[in-house]
Each structure stands twice: as structure tokens, then as C-alpha cells.
Amino acid sequence: MAKTFHLTIASVAQNLFNGEAVSVTLPGAEGVFTVMAEHEAFVTPLTAGTAIVKTADGEQTFALDAGGVAEVSDNQATVLL
């Protein structure tokens, strides 16, 4: 079984995703990047694009209309839109 981490994707209006993920691919300001379990800690701005969340049950996509910020630490990631 693949390792997972806790992922939250939220905007002011709603919580889009809150659960365990195998990976999340995000449109960073310097290019697309993927976060997996036990990733090194960092904070980065996001551009408009698509977030691709892979879970043990499949894959989900979310539109990031205006970008945001991603924070990764302690085997969890938070994406604020």
C-alpha cells in the first residue's frame, strides 16, 4: 500500500478536499510540482491551473482559478485558494 499524507484544499467559501492522499500535483509559480508522503517542508505560491489529487480510491481534479498558496510540513499539506 502506498504511503499517504493529510491534504486539505480550501477556499474562503468551502473546503474542497480534506483527507488522505497519495500525491497532489499543483501549478507552482515556477512550474508544476508533486507532493508525496514525507515531503520536505516548504511554502510556495500557486498560479491558476489544476490540482490533481491521487488517493487510494482514485483521482480527483480541482480548478485553481486564481492561484493560491501551498504549505507542506509534518506529513501534511494545505492548499489555500
N, C-alpha and C positions, 0 to 999 in steps of 0.2 A: 504494500500500500504506500502511496506517495505521501511525503510529509506535507503538512498543511500549516497555515498561519491564519490568524484572525484578520479579516478585512472588513473595513467599513467604508462605504461610499455614500456621502451625504451632501445635500444642498440645504439651503435655508428652509426650503419648503417641504422637503421629505428625505427619508432615509431610503436610498436606492438599494443598497446591499449591506447586510450585516451577518457575517457568518464565516465559516472556514473555507479557505480557498487553497488550491494547489499552486496557482500563479495568477498574477494580474499583469496585463500589458497595457502601458499607458503612454500617451503622447507628451513626452517631456519637451521643455523649451529647447533642448539641444538634441532632440531625436527620440524615437520610440525606445522604451526600455521595459524590461520584465522583472518583476519582483517574485521571488520564491521564498519558501520557508528558510528561516535563519539568515535572511539577507542582511548585509551590512547596514547600519543605521545611516539615514540621510534625510534631508528635506529638499524638495525641488519644486519649481513652478511647473505647471502643466499648460499646454496650449489646447485649443479646440481640437476635437478629434473623437476617437472611440476608445473606450476602456473595454478590454476583453478579459473576463473573469473565468478561469477554469476551476471547476470544483470536481469532487469525486463523482458527482452525478452528471456532469456535462459542462456546457459552456454558455455564458450569458454575455451580451454586449450592452453597453450603455453609452449614449451620446453625451459628449462633453462639449456643450455649445459654446461656452465662453472660457474654457480652461479652468484652472484652479490651482491647488497645491496638494502635494503628496508628502506624507511623513511616514518613515519606516523606522521602527525600533522595537526591540524586545519581542521579536517574532510576531509582530502585528503591523498592519499598515492602515493608514487613514487617508482617504481622499476627500478633500473638501472642495465643493464646487461653488 
